[in-house]
Amino acid sequence: MSFEWLDRTPPRKNGSQLRAKVAAAELADRAGTLYRLGFSQAAATARLCARVAWEFDPTSKHGGCHKRHGTLGDADVAKIVSDTYARRPGGW
């Protein structure tokens, strides 16, 4: 007996890059919010690095979606925050 709802679509070949791109955009948005709230660049970097570490901890032993992408390291997060703070994001 087959169940059509049990069939899954195969994952995209570039799925990890797409997830990393969305995560980087979200980090830039959060960095802008922290800038507007008056956080220093160092404090925002530390806070967002801790958030990424929490989100992907523990790393999945099976790979897949829960694995931390290579472009989301602490240095990469610091660059995202630095670029966002350099833009001086304004309010509404």
C-alpha positions as CSV (number, residue, x, y, z in Angstrom):
1,M,0.0,0.0,0.0
2,S,1.4,3.4,-0.9
3,F,0.7,6.7,0.7
4,E,1.2,9.8,-1.5
5,W,1.6,12.0,1.6
6,L,4.6,9.9,2.6
7,D,6.6,10.9,-0.5
8,R,9.2,13.6,0.0
9,T,10.7,16.0,-2.5
10,P,14.5,15.5,-2.6
11,P,16.6,18.3,-1.0
12,R,18.1,21.0,-3.2
13,K,21.7,20.7,-4.1
14,N,22.4,24.3,-3.0
15,G,20.2,24.1,0.1
16,S,23.0,24.7,2.5
17,Q,24.1,27.9,0.7
18,L,20.5,29.2,0.6
19,R,20.1,28.6,4.4
20,A,23.5,30.3,5.0
21,K,22.4,33.3,2.9
22,V,19.1,33.6,4.9
23,A,21.0,33.2,8.2
24,A,23.5,36.0,7.2
25,A,20.6,38.3,6.2
26,E,18.9,37.6,9.5
27,L,22.2,38.4,11.4
28,A,22.6,41.7,9.5
29,D,19.0,42.6,10.4
30,R,19.6,41.7,14.1
31,A,22.9,43.7,14.0
32,G,20.9,46.7,12.7
33,T,18.5,46.3,15.5
34,L,21.3,46.1,18.1
35,Y,22.8,49.2,16.5
36,R,19.6,51.2,16.9
37,L,19.3,50.0,20.5
38,G,22.7,51.5,21.3
39,F,24.8,48.3,21.6
40,S,28.5,48.7,20.9
41,Q,29.9,46.8,17.9
42,A,31.9,44.5,20.2
43,A,28.8,43.7,22.3
44,A,26.7,43.1,19.2
45,T,29.3,40.8,17.8
46,A,29.5,38.8,21.0
47,R,25.7,38.5,21.3
48,L,25.3,37.4,17.7
49,C,28.2,34.9,17.9
50,A,26.5,33.4,21.0
51,R,23.2,33.2,19.2
52,V,24.7,31.4,16.2
53,A,26.5,29.0,18.6
54,W,23.3,28.4,20.5
55,E,21.3,27.8,17.3
56,F,23.7,25.2,15.9
57,D,24.7,23.5,19.2
58,P,25.0,20.6,19.3
59,T,26.0,20.1,15.7
60,S,24.0,17.4,14.1
61,K,25.9,14.1,13.7
62,H,23.8,13.3,10.7
63,G,24.4,16.5,8.7
64,G,21.4,18.0,7.1
65,C,19.8,21.3,8.1
66,H,21.1,21.6,11.6
67,K,24.8,21.7,10.6
68,R,26.5,25.0,11.0
69,H,27.6,26.3,7.6
70,G,31.2,27.3,7.1
71,T,30.3,30.9,6.3
72,L,28.8,31.4,9.8
73,G,31.9,31.3,11.9
74,D,32.7,33.9,14.5
75,A,34.9,35.9,12.1
76,D,32.1,35.9,9.5
77,V,29.6,37.1,12.1
78,A,32.0,39.9,13.1
79,K,32.3,40.9,9.5
80,I,28.5,41.0,9.1
81,V,28.2,43.2,12.2
82,S,31.1,45.4,11.1
83,D,29.5,46.0,7.7
84,T,26.1,46.7,9.2
85,Y,27.6,49.2,11.7
86,A,29.5,50.9,8.9
87,R,26.2,51.5,7.1
88,R,24.8,53.2,10.3
89,P,21.3,51.8,9.8
90,G,18.7,54.3,10.6
91,G,15.3,54.0,12.2
92,W,12.0,53.9,10.5
